């Protein structure tokens, strides 16, 4: 998918970049709903985790740091799937792997 980049004039001395993301349109001009993928399994790759704790900031009900300051999953039911995905995306080293119900890796 190609993103179009628009530059917007400075507002209050801040540079803003907008991205226009195309969506698929059906014949009756209604957007196609994307199927939400359920997160069935969360894995933290301890060799990649640096203990930045961004996952904990996003989903404190799911992740915690252990004695080695590495993230661990203590409750996979501690947040909704969207929040869990945001937590995984916040990891600077992409140490959080997410899998769907069929075992397919959905992130990263």
N, C-alpha and C positions, 0 to 999 in steps of 0.2 A: 504494500500500500504506500503510495507516494503522498507525503505531506506537503502542503503548500505553506510557505512561510511568508507572513506579512509583517512588515515593520510598521510600527505605530509611532506617531510623534511622541516626543518626550512629554510625560505628564509628571509634574512635580519633580522634575529632574530624574526620572526613573525610565529606564528603557524596558519596553514591554514587547514581547514577541508572541504573536498569536499563531496558532496552527489550525488550519481548516482540515478536518478529517471527514472524508466522504463517507456517507452511509448508503447502504443498499436500499433502494426503494422498490416496492412492489408495484404492480399495475395500478392499484387503486391509490397510489401515492402515500401509503402508510409505511413507516419504517419496519423492516424485518426485525423481529425480536431475536436477540442472540441467546442461545441456550446457555444457561449458567452451569458451569462445571462444578460439581461438588468435590470439596477437598476431603479425601478419605484417609490420607496418610500424610504425616508431617515428619520429615527427617532432618536433623541438624548434623551437617558434616563437621565433626569436631576438629578435623585437620584444617578446615578453612575458617572456622569461627575465631574472631579476634576479641570477642567480648565487648563490642561496641554498644551493645544493649539497645539498639534501635528497634529491634523486634519487641522488646519488653515495653518500650515507650508506646508502641502502636497497639500491641496486644498483650497487656499485662496479665490477662486471664489465661494465657496459653503458655507463655515462655517465662523462664526464670534463669538466673545465673547459678551455676553450681560452685563448688569450692575452688575450682580451677578458673573461675570467671569465664566459663564457656556457657553458651545458651543451651538449655535443655527444654524439651516439651514436658510440662507437668500436667496439662489438661488440654487434650485436643478438642474438647467441647467448650473451651473457655471464651470463644468468640465466634462470630459468624464467618462464613467462608470468605466474604469480601474483606473483612478485617485481617484474616489470616493471610490472604494474598498480599495485602498492603504491607503487612509485617515482613513477609518474605522479600518483597520488592525493596524494602527499606534497608536490608542487609547489605553493607558495603562490599562484602566478599562473596555474596550469593551462596552463603553456607546453608540456607534453608531450602530444602527440596520439597515440593508438593506433588502428590500423586492423586489421581482420580480413583473412582471405585473399581475401575478395570485394571489398575496398576500402571496406567500411563503417566509419565511425568508431565505435569502441567506447568511447573515453574522450577527453575529457570529454563 
